[in-house]
Amino acid sequence: MHRSGAVWTCTTWAMGLAHSIQVPLGFSALFFAVIATCEWRRMPICGRIYLGVATAFAIGAITHPAMSINDVLQHSRDGVTYLVAMARVAALTAVLVSVTTFLRGLNAR
């Protein structure tokens, strides 16, 4: 029980830190486009997910310029809000899979 409490505390702290950083959607789109090119050969599925996330964030950046992910989610209620929200979940999932696979590969060496 104690261990799950520590994991929950670390997770909520990390999510709070992620929510406090205000990065415009355009920079997020560029970041995930670069990550997609890096991961394309090593993990093609994650590379394609990153490309989709970059596309969704680029659409959000065009629709809501100079807004961060949190700004879009809190201050607008159009279809792009749902697109950005789903892209954020997909990005988190793909990052977790990429990091886990990378660390597993390091451990296997």
The first five atom37 places (N, CA, C, CB, O) and aatype in JSON, in Angstrom:
{
  "aatype": [12, 8, 1, 15, 7, 0, 19, 17, 16, 4, 16, 16, 17, 0, 12, 7, 10, 0, 8, 15, 9, 5, 19, 14, 10, 7, 13, 15, 0, 10, 13, 13, 0, 19, 9, 0, 16, 4, 6, 17, 1, 1, 12, 14, 9, 4, 7, 1, 9, 18, 10, 7, 19, 0, 16, 0, 13, 0, 9, 7, 0, 9, 16, 8, 14, 0, 12, 15, 9, 2, 3, 19, 10, 5, 8, 15, 1, 3, 7, 19, 16, 18, 10, 19, 0, 12, 0, 1, 19, 0, 0, 10, 16, 0, 19, 10, 19, 15, 19, 16, 16, 13, 10, 1, 7, 10, 2, 0, 1],
  "atom_mask": [
    [1, 1, 1, 1, 1],
    [1, 1, 1, 1, 1],
    [1, 1, 1, 1, 1],
    [1, 1, 1, 1, 1],
    [1, 1, 1, 0, 1],
    [1, 1, 1, 1, 1],
    [1, 1, 1, 1, 1],
    [1, 1, 1, 1, 1],
    [1, 1, 1, 1, 1],
    [1, 1, 1, 1, 1],
    [1, 1, 1, 1, 1],
    [1, 1, 1, 1, 1],
    [1, 1, 1, 1, 1],
    [1, 1, 1, 1, 1],
    [1, 1, 1, 1, 1],
    [1, 1, 1, 0, 1],
    [1, 1, 1, 1, 1],
    [1, 1, 1, 1, 1],
    [1, 1, 1, 1, 1],
    [1, 1, 1, 1, 1],
    [1, 1, 1, 1, 1],
    [1, 1, 1, 1, 1],
    [1, 1, 1, 1, 1],
    [1, 1, 1, 1, 1],
    [1, 1, 1, 1, 1],
    [1, 1, 1, 0, 1],
    [1, 1, 1, 1, 1],
    [1, 1, 1, 1, 1],
    [1, 1, 1, 1, 1],
    [1, 1, 1, 1, 1],
    [1, 1, 1, 1, 1],
    [1, 1, 1, 1, 1],
    [1, 1, 1, 1, 1],
    [1, 1, 1, 1, 1],
    [1, 1, 1, 1, 1],
    [1, 1, 1, 1, 1],
    [1, 1, 1, 1, 1],
    [1, 1, 1, 1, 1],
    [1, 1, 1, 1, 1],
    [1, 1, 1, 1, 1],
    [1, 1, 1, 1, 1],
    [1, 1, 1, 1, 1],
    [1, 1, 1, 1, 1],
    [1, 1, 1, 1, 1],
    [1, 1, 1, 1, 1],
    [1, 1, 1, 1, 1],
    [1, 1, 1, 0, 1],
    [1, 1, 1, 1, 1],
    [1, 1, 1, 1, 1],
    [1, 1, 1, 1, 1],
    [1, 1, 1, 1, 1],
    [1, 1, 1, 0, 1],
    [1, 1, 1, 1, 1],
    [1, 1, 1, 1, 1],
    [1, 1, 1, 1, 1],
    [1, 1, 1, 1, 1],
    [1, 1, 1, 1, 1],
    [1, 1, 1, 1, 1],
    [1, 1, 1, 1, 1],
    [1, 1, 1, 0, 1],
    [1, 1, 1, 1, 1],
    [1, 1, 1, 1, 1],
    [1, 1, 1, 1, 1],
    [1, 1, 1, 1, 1],
    [1, 1, 1, 1, 1],
    [1, 1, 1, 1, 1],
    [1, 1, 1, 1, 1],
    [1, 1, 1, 1, 1],
    [1, 1, 1, 1, 1],
    [1, 1, 1, 1, 1],
    [1, 1, 1, 1, 1],
    [1, 1, 1, 1, 1],
    [1, 1, 1, 1, 1],
    [1, 1, 1, 1, 1],
    [1, 1, 1, 1, 1],
    [1, 1, 1, 1, 1],
    [1, 1, 1, 1, 1],
    [1, 1, 1, 1, 1],
    [1, 1, 1, 0, 1],
    [1, 1, 1, 1, 1],
    [1, 1, 1, 1, 1],
    [1, 1, 1, 1, 1],
    [1, 1, 1, 1, 1],
    [1, 1, 1, 1, 1],
    [1, 1, 1, 1, 1],
    [1, 1, 1, 1, 1],
    [1, 1, 1, 1, 1],
    [1, 1, 1, 1, 1],
    [1, 1, 1, 1, 1],
    [1, 1, 1, 1, 1],
    [1, 1, 1, 1, 1],
    [1, 1, 1, 1, 1],
    [1, 1, 1, 1, 1],
    [1, 1, 1, 1, 1],
    [1, 1, 1, 1, 1],
    [1, 1, 1, 1, 1],
    [1, 1, 1, 1, 1],
    [1, 1, 1, 1, 1],
    [1, 1, 1, 1, 1],
    [1, 1, 1, 1, 1],
    [1, 1, 1, 1, 1],
    [1, 1, 1, 1, 1],
    [1, 1, 1, 1, 1],
    [1, 1, 1, 1, 1],
    [1, 1, 1, 0, 1],
    [1, 1, 1, 1, 1],
    [1, 1, 1, 1, 1],
    [1, 1, 1, 1, 1],
    [1, 1, 1, 1, 1]
  ],
  "atom_positions": [
    [[0.81, -1.18, 0.0], [0.0, 0.0, 0.0], [0.86, 1.26, 0.0], [-0.93, -0.01, 1.19], [0.54, 2.23, -0.68]],
    [[1.93, 1.24, 0.75], [2.78, 2.42, 0.85], [3.43, 2.74, -0.48], [3.85, 2.21, 1.93], [3.55, 3.91, -0.86]],
    [[3.86, 1.71, -1.19], [4.52, 1.92, -2.47], [3.58, 2.57, -3.48], [5.05, 0.59, -3.02], [3.99, 3.47, -4.21]],
    [[2.33, 2.13, -3.54], [1.4, 2.72, -4.49], [1.14, 4.18, -4.13], [0.08, 1.94, -4.52], [0.9, 4.99, -5.03]],
    [[1.18, 4.53, -2.85], [1.03, 5.92, -2.45], [2.19, 6.76, -2.94], [0.0, 0.0, 0.0], [2.0, 7.9, -3.37]],
    [[3.4, 6.21, -2.88], [4.58, 6.93, -3.37], [4.52, 7.1, -4.88], [5.86, 6.18, -2.98], [4.88, 8.16, -5.4]],
    [[4.06, 6.08, -5.58], [3.92, 6.18, -7.04], [2.88, 7.24, -7.38], [3.52, 4.82, -7.66], [3.09, 8.04, -8.29]],
    [[1.77, 7.25, -6.65], [0.73, 8.25, -6.9], [1.26, 9.66, -6.65], [-0.5, 7.98, -6.01], [0.97, 10.58, -7.42]],
    [[2.05, 9.84, -5.58], [2.61, 11.15, -5.27], [3.56, 11.6, -6.37], [3.34, 11.11, -3.93], [3.51, 12.76, -6.8]],
    [[4.42, 10.7, -6.85], [5.36, 11.05, -7.93], [4.61, 11.37, -9.22], [6.36, 9.91, -8.16], [4.97, 12.3, -9.94]],
    [[3.59, 10.6, -9.5], [2.82, 10.82, -10.73], [2.09, 12.16, -10.68], [1.82, 9.69, -10.95], [2.12, 12.91, -11.66]],
    [[1.45, 12.46, -9.58], [0.74, 13.73, -9.49], [1.7, 14.91, -9.49], [-0.12, 13.76, -8.24], [1.37, 15.97, -10.02]],
    [[2.87, 14.74, -8.9], [3.87, 15.81, -8.93], [4.34, 16.06, -10.36], [5.07, 15.47, -8.03], [4.44, 17.21, -10.79]],
    [[4.62, 14.98, -11.1], [5.08, 15.12, -12.49], [3.99, 15.74, -13.36], [5.5, 13.76, -13.06], [4.29, 16.58, -14.21]],
    [[2.74, 15.34, -13.17], [1.65, 15.92, -13.95], [1.47, 17.39, -13.6], [0.35, 15.14, -13.71], [1.17, 18.19, -14.48]],
    [[1.63, 17.75, -12.33], [1.55, 19.16, -11.94], [2.65, 19.97, -12.58], [0.0, 0.0, 0.0], [2.42, 21.1, -13.01]],
    [[3.86, 19.4, -12.66], [4.96, 20.08, -13.32], [4.68, 20.24, -14.8], [6.26, 19.32, -13.11], [4.95, 21.3, -15.37]],
    [[4.15, 19.22, -15.43], [3.84, 19.28, -16.86], [2.76, 20.32, -17.14], [3.39, 17.91, -17.37], [2.8, 20.99, -18.17]],
    [[1.8, 20.48, -16.23], [0.74, 21.46, -16.43], [1.23, 22.89, -16.18], [-0.43, 21.15, -15.52], [0.63, 23.84, -16.68]],
    [[2.31, 23.04, -15.41], [2.78, 24.39, -15.1], [3.65, 24.97, -16.21], [3.55, 24.37, -13.8], [3.85, 26.18, -16.26]],
    [[4.17, 24.13, -17.09], [5.01, 24.59, -18.18], [4.11, 25.02, -19.34], [6.02, 23.49, -18.63], [3.33, 24.22, -19.86]],
    [[4.22, 26.28, -19.74], [3.38, 26.81, -20.81], [4.17, 26.82, -22.12], [2.88, 28.24, -20.47], [4.96, 27.73, -22.36]],
    [[3.97, 25.82, -22.93], [4.65, 25.7, -24.22], [3.6, 25.87, -25.32], [5.4, 24.32, -24.36], [2.6, 25.15, -25.32]],
    [[3.8, 26.8, -26.24], [2.83, 26.97, -27.32], [2.68, 25.69, -28.15], [3.24, 28.13, -28.22], [3.62, 24.91, -28.28]],
    [[1.5, 25.5, -28.71], [1.22, 24.29, -29.49], [2.15, 24.15, -30.69], [-0.23, 24.31, -29.97], [2.48, 23.03, -31.08]],
    [[2.57, 25.25, -31.27], [3.48, 25.18, -32.41], [4.81, 24.53, -32.05], [0.0, 0.0, 0.0], [5.33, 23.72, -32.82]],
    [[5.35, 24.87, -30.88], [6.59, 24.24, -30.44], [6.38, 22.77, -30.09], [7.15, 24.99, -29.23], [7.25, 21.94, -30.35]],
    [[5.22, 22.46, -29.52], [4.92, 21.06, -29.23], [4.81, 20.26, -30.52], [3.62, 20.95, -28.42], [5.27, 19.12, -30.58]],
    [[4.2, 20.84, -31.54], [4.08, 20.16, -32.84], [5.47, 19.91, -33.44], [3.22, 20.99, -33.81], [5.74, 18.83, -33.95]],
    [[6.33, 20.92, -33.36], [7.68, 20.77, -33.89], [8.46, 19.71, -33.12], [8.43, 22.11, -33.83], [9.17, 18.9, -33.71]],
    [[8.33, 19.71, -31.8], [9.01, 18.73, -30.96], [8.6, 17.3, -31.33], [8.71, 18.99, -29.49], [9.46, 16.43, -31.48]],
    [[7.3, 17.07, -31.46], [6.84, 15.71, -31.77], [7.15, 15.32, -33.21], [5.36, 15.59, -31.51], [7.28, 14.13, -33.5]],
    [[7.26, 16.28, -34.12], [7.69, 15.96, -35.48], [9.14, 15.48, -35.48], [7.53, 17.19, -36.41], [9.5, 14.55, -36.2]],
    [[9.98, 16.13, -34.68], [11.39, 15.71, -34.57], [11.48, 14.33, -33.92], [12.21, 16.74, -33.76], [12.24, 13.48, -34.38]],
    [[10.71, 14.11, -32.87], [10.7, 12.8, -32.21], [10.21, 11.72, -33.17], [9.81, 12.84, -30.94], [10.71, 10.6, -33.15]],
    [[9.24, 12.06, -34.01], [8.73, 11.09, -34.99], [9.83, 10.67, -35.96], [7.53, 11.67, -35.77], [9.94, 9.49, -36.3]],
    [[10.63, 11.62, -36.41], [11.71, 11.27, -37.34], [12.78, 10.43, -36.64], [12.35, 12.53, -37.94], [13.39, 9.57, -37.27]],
    [[13.01, 10.68, -35.36], [14.01, 9.89, -34.63], [13.54, 8.47, -34.36], [14.35, 10.58, -33.31], [14.34, 7.53, -34.39]],
    [[12.25, 8.3, -34.11], [11.72, 6.99, -33.74], [11.21, 6.19, -34.93], [10.6, 7.17, -32.74], [10.83, 5.03, -34.76]],
    [[11.2, 6.75, -36.11], [10.54, 6.12, -37.26], [11.13, 4.75, -37.57], [10.66, 7.01, -38.48], [10.38, 3.81, -37.82]],
    [[12.45, 4.61, -37.55], [13.07, 3.32, -37.88], [13.08, 2.36, -36.7], [14.49, 3.53, -38.37], [12.88, 1.15, -36.87]],
    [[13.32, 2.89, -35.5], [13.44, 2.03, -34.32], [12.09, 1.45, -33.91], [14.04, 2.8, -33.16], [11.98, 0.26, -33.61]],
    [[11.06, 2.29, -33.9], [9.71, 1.86, -33.52], [8.71, 2.54, -34.46], [9.4, 2.21, -32.01], [8.22, 3.63, -34.16]],
    [[8.4, 1.9, -35.59], [7.54, 2.55, -36.58], [6.15, 2.92, -36.07], [7.39, 1.66, -37.76], [5.6, 3.94, -36.47]],
    [[5.58, 2.12, -35.19], [4.24, 2.43, -34.66], [4.29, 3.71, -33.84], [3.7, 1.25, -33.8], [3.46, 4.6, -34.02]],
    [[5.26, 3.82, -32.94], [5.39, 5.04, -32.14], [5.73, 6.24, -33.02], [6.47, 4.86, -31.05], [5.25, 7.35, -32.77]],
    [[6.54, 6.03, -34.03], [6.85, 7.11, -34.95], [5.61, 7.65, -35.64], [0.0, 0.0, 0.0], [5.45, 8.86, -35.8]],
    [[4.72, 6.75, -36.04], [3.47, 7.19, -36.67], [2.54, 7.88, -35.67], [2.75, 5.99, -37.3], [1.84, 8.83, -36.02]],
    [[2.54, 7.39, -34.44], [1.73, 8.06, -33.41], [2.27, 9.46, -33.16], [1.72, 7.23, -32.1], [1.5, 10.42, -33.05]],
    [[3.59, 9.59, -33.06], [4.2, 10.91, -32.87], [3.87, 11.84, -34.04], [5.72, 10.78, -32.71], [3.63, 13.03, -33.84]],
    [[3.86, 11.31, -35.24], [3.52, 12.12, -36.4], [2.06, 12.59, -36.32], [3.75, 11.33, -37.7], [1.76, 13.74, -36.65]],
    [[1.17, 11.71, -35.9], [-0.23, 12.1, -35.72], [-0.4, 13.15, -34.63], [0.0, 0.0, 0.0], [-1.2, 14.07, -34.77]],
    [[0.36, 13.0, -33.55], [0.31, 13.98, -32.46], [0.83, 15.33, -32.96], [1.14, 13.5, -31.25], [0.24, 16.37, -32.67]],
    [[1.92, 15.31, -33.71], [2.47, 16.56, -34.25], [1.46, 17.23, -35.19], [3.78, 16.29, -35.0], [1.32, 18.45, -35.18]],
    [[0.77, 16.43, -35.99], [-0.25, 16.98, -36.89], [-1.41, 17.59, -36.1], [-0.78, 15.9, -37.84], [-1.89, 18.68, -36.42]],
    [[-1.87, 16.89, -35.07], [-2.97, 17.42, -34.25], [-2.56, 18.7, -33.54], [-3.41, 16.37, -33.21], [-3.34, 19.65, -33.48]],
    [[-1.35, 18.74, -33.02], [-0.89, 19.96, -32.36], [-0.7, 21.1, -33.36], [0.43, 19.7, -31.61], [-0.93, 22.26, -33.03]],
    [[-0.28, 20.78, -34.58], [-0.14, 21.81, -35.61], [-1.51, 22.38, -35.99], [0.56, 21.24, -36.86], [-1.65, 23.59, -36.18]],
    [[-2.5, 21.53, -36.1], [-3.87, 22.02, -36.37], [-4.34, 22.9, -35.22], [-4.85, 20.83, -36.56], [-4.95, 23.95, -35.45]],
    [[-4.05, 22.49, -33.99], [-4.4, 23.31, -32.84], [-3.66, 24.64, -32.82], [0.0, 0.0, 0.0], [-4.23, 25.66, -32.43]],
    [[-2.4, 24.63, -33.25], [-1.62, 25.87, -33.29], [-2.15, 26.82, -34.34], [-0.15, 25.57, -33.55], [-2.12, 28.04, -34.15]],
    [[-2.63, 26.28, -35.46], [-3.2, 27.14, -36.5], [-4.54, 27.7, -36.04], [-3.36, 26.36, -37.82], [-4.84, 28.87, -36.28]],
    [[-5.34, 26.88, -35.39], [-6.66, 27.31, -34.95], [-6.59, 28.25, -33.75], [-7.51, 26.1, -34.61], [-7.34, 29.22, -33.67]],
    [[-5.69, 27.96, -32.81], [-5.54, 28.75, -31.59], [-4.08, 29.19, -31.46], [-6.0, 27.95, -30.33], [-3.33, 28.58, -30.69]],
    [[-3.67, 30.22, -32.19], [-2.25, 30.62, -32.15], [-1.84, 31.14, -30.77], [-1.99, 31.7, -33.21], [-2.62, 31.76, -30.05]],
    [[-0.6, 30.87, -30.43], [0.03, 31.33, -29.18], [-0.64, 30.78, -27.93], [0.02, 32.84, -29.13], [-0.5, 31.37, -26.86]],
    [[-1.35, 29.68, -28.05], [-1.94, 29.05, -26.86], [-1.22, 27.74, -26.58], [-3.48, 28.81, -27.06], [-0.76, 27.06, -27.49]],
    [[-1.13, 27.41, -25.29], [-0.54, 26.13, -24.91], [-1.63, 25.06, -24.92], [0.14, 26.23, -23.51], [-2.8, 25.35, -25.16]],
    [[-1.22, 23.84, -24.65], [-2.19, 22.75, -24.61], [-3.23, 23.0, -23.52], [-1.47, 21.4, -24.37], [-4.43, 22.84, -23.74]],
    [[-2.76, 23.4, -22.34], [-3.69, 23.66, -21.24], [-4.62, 24.82, -21.53], [-2.92, 23.94, -19.95], [-5.79, 24.78, -21.17]],
    [[-4.11, 25.86, -22.2], [-4.97, 27.0, -22.56], [-6.1, 26.56, -23.48], [-4.14, 28.11, -23.23], [-7.25, 26.96, -23.32]],
    [[-5.75, 25.73, -24.46], [-6.76, 25.25, -25.4], [-7.8, 24.41, -24.67], [-6.11, 24.44, -26.54], [-9.0, 24.54, -24.91]],
    [[-7.34, 23.54, -23.79], [-8.26, 22.66, -23.07], [-9.15, 23.41, -22.09], [-7.49, 21.59, -22.34], [-10.29, 23.0, -21.84]],
    [[-8.66, 24.5, -21.52], [-9.43, 25.23, -20.52], [-10.32, 26.33, -21.11], [-8.5, 25.82, -19.51], [-11.39, 26.6, -20.57]],
    [[-9.88, 26.96, -22.2], [-10.56, 28.17, -22.66], [-11.34, 28.03, -23.95], [-9.56, 29.23, -22.82], [-11.94, 29.0, -24.4]],
    [[-11.35, 26.89, -24.55], [-12.12, 26.75, -25.79], [-12.93, 25.47, -25.74], [-11.19, 26.77, -27.03], [-12.57, 24.51, -25.05]],
    [[-14.01, 25.45, -26.47], [-14.9, 24.28, -26.49], [-15.3, 23.93, -27.91], [-16.16, 24.53, -25.63], [-16.47, 23.69, -28.19]],
    [[-14.34, 23.91, -28.8], [-14.63, 23.5, -30.17], [-14.07, 22.11, -30.41], [-14.05, 24.52, -31.2], [-13.55, 21.48, -29.49]],
    [[-14.16, 21.63, -31.62], [-13.69, 20.29, -31.95], [-12.2, 20.12, -31.82], [0.0, 0.0, 0.0], [-11.71, 19.03, -31.55]],
    [[-11.46, 21.21, -32.0], [-10.0, 21.14, -31.88], [-9.6, 20.83, -30.45], [-9.35, 22.47, -32.35], [-8.56, 20.22, -30.21]],
    [[-10.4, 21.25, -29.5], [-10.12, 20.94, -28.1], [-10.07, 19.43, -27.87], [-11.18, 21.58, -27.18], [-9.18, 18.93, -27.2]],
    [[-11.03, 18.73, -28.44], [-11.05, 17.27, -28.3], [-9.9, 16.62, -29.06], [-12.39, 16.71, -28.81], [-9.34, 15.62, -28.6]],
    [[-9.55, 17.17, -30.19], [-8.41, 16.66, -30.96], [-7.12, 16.81, -30.17], [-8.3, 17.39, -32.31], [-6.31, 15.89, -30.11]],
    [[-6.92, 17.98, -29.57], [-5.71, 18.23, -28.78], [-5.7, 17.34, -27.53], [-5.62, 19.72, -28.38], [-4.65, 16.83, -27.14]],
    [[-6.84, 17.16, -26.91], [-6.91, 16.31, -25.71], [-6.55, 14.86, -26.04], [-8.32, 16.37, -25.09], [-5.8, 14.23, -25.3]],
    [[-7.08, 14.35, -27.14], [-6.76, 12.97, -27.53], [-5.29, 12.84, -27.96], [-7.69, 12.51, -28.67], [-4.65, 11.82, -27.7]],
    [[-4.78, 13.86, -28.62], [-3.37, 13.83, -29.02], [-2.46, 13.84, -27.8], [-3.04, 15.03, -29.93], [-1.41, 13.19, -27.8]],
    [[-2.85, 14.56, -26.77], [-2.05, 14.59, -25.54], [-1.99, 13.21, -24.9], [-2.62, 15.61, -24.55], [-0.94, 12.79, -24.43]],
    [[-3.12, 12.51, -24.87], [-3.14, 11.15, -24.32], [-2.3, 10.21, -25.18], [-4.6, 10.63, -24.21], [-1.54, 9.39, -24.65]],
    [[-2.44, 10.32, -26.49], [-1.65, 9.47, -27.4], [-0.16, 9.75, -27.24], [-2.08, 9.7, -28.86], [0.66, 8.83, -27.27]],
    [[0.2, 11.02, -27.08], [1.61, 11.39, -26.91], [2.17, 10.79, -25.63], [1.79, 12.91, -26.9], [3.28, 10.25, -25.62]],
    [[1.42, 10.9, -24.54], [1.88, 10.34, -23.27], [2.07, 8.83, -23.38], [0.89, 10.67, -22.15], [3.06, 8.29, -22.89]],
    [[1.13, 8.16, -24.0], [1.23, 6.71, -24.16], [2.43, 6.33, -25.02], [-0.06, 6.16, -24.79], [3.17, 5.41, -24.67]],
    [[2.63, 7.02, -26.12], [3.76, 6.71, -27.01], [5.1, 7.01, -26.33], [3.64, 7.52, -28.32], [6.06, 6.26, -26.52]],
    [[5.17, 8.08, -25.56], [6.41, 8.39, -24.84], [6.71, 7.31, -23.82], [6.31, 9.76, -24.15], [7.86, 6.89, -23.69]],
    [[5.7, 6.86, -23.09], [5.92, 5.79, -22.12], [6.4, 4.5, -22.79], [4.64, 5.52, -21.34], [7.29, 3.83, -22.28]],
    [[5.8, 4.16, -23.93], [6.23, 2.95, -24.65], [7.65, 3.12, -25.18], [5.26, 2.64, -25.82], [8.45, 2.19, -25.09]],
    [[7.97, 4.28, -25.73], [9.32, 4.52, -26.27], [10.38, 4.45, -25.18], [9.38, 5.87, -26.97], [11.42, 3.83, -25.36]],
    [[10.12, 5.11, -24.05], [11.09, 5.11, -22.96], [11.25, 3.71, -22.38], [10.67, 6.1, -21.87], [12.37, 3.28, -22.09]],
    [[10.15, 3.01, -22.2], [10.21, 1.65, -21.66], [11.0, 0.73, -22.59], [8.81, 1.1, -21.44], [11.83, -0.05, -22.13]],
    [[10.74, 0.82, -23.87], [11.46, -0.02, -24.84], [12.94, 0.34, -24.89], [10.84, 0.13, -26.23], [13.79, -0.54, -24.98]],
    [[13.25, 1.63, -24.82], [14.64, 2.06, -24.82], [15.37, 1.54, -23.59], [14.72, 3.58, -24.88], [16.48, 1.03, -23.7]],
    [[14.75, 1.67, -22.41], [15.39, 1.19, -21.2], [15.51, -0.33, -21.18], [14.61, 1.66, -19.98], [16.49, -0.87, -20.67]],
    [[14.53, -1.02, -21.73], [14.61, -2.47, -21.81], [15.76, -2.9, -22.73], [13.28, -3.05, -22.31], [16.45, -3.88, -22.45]],
    [[15.96, -2.15, -23.82], [17.08, -2.44, -24.72], [18.42, -2.19, -24.06], [0.0, 0.0, 0.0], [19.36, -2.95, -24.29]],
    [[18.52, -1.15, -23.24], [19.76, -0.9, -22.5], [20.03, -2.0, -21.49], [19.69, 0.44, -21.8], [21.18, -2.4, -21.29]],
    [[18.98, -2.47, -20.86], [19.13, -3.52, -19.84], [19.52, -4.85, -20.47], [17.83, -3.69, -19.05], [20.21, -5.65, -19.84]],
    [[19.1, -5.1, -21.71], [19.4, -6.37, -22.38], [20.84, -6.45, -22.86], [18.46, -6.57, -23.55], [21.35, -7.54, -23.12]],
    [[21.5, -5.33, -22.97], [22.9, -5.33, -23.47], [23.86, -5.8, -22.47], [23.32, -3.98, -23.92], [25.06, -5.85, -22.74]]
  ]
}
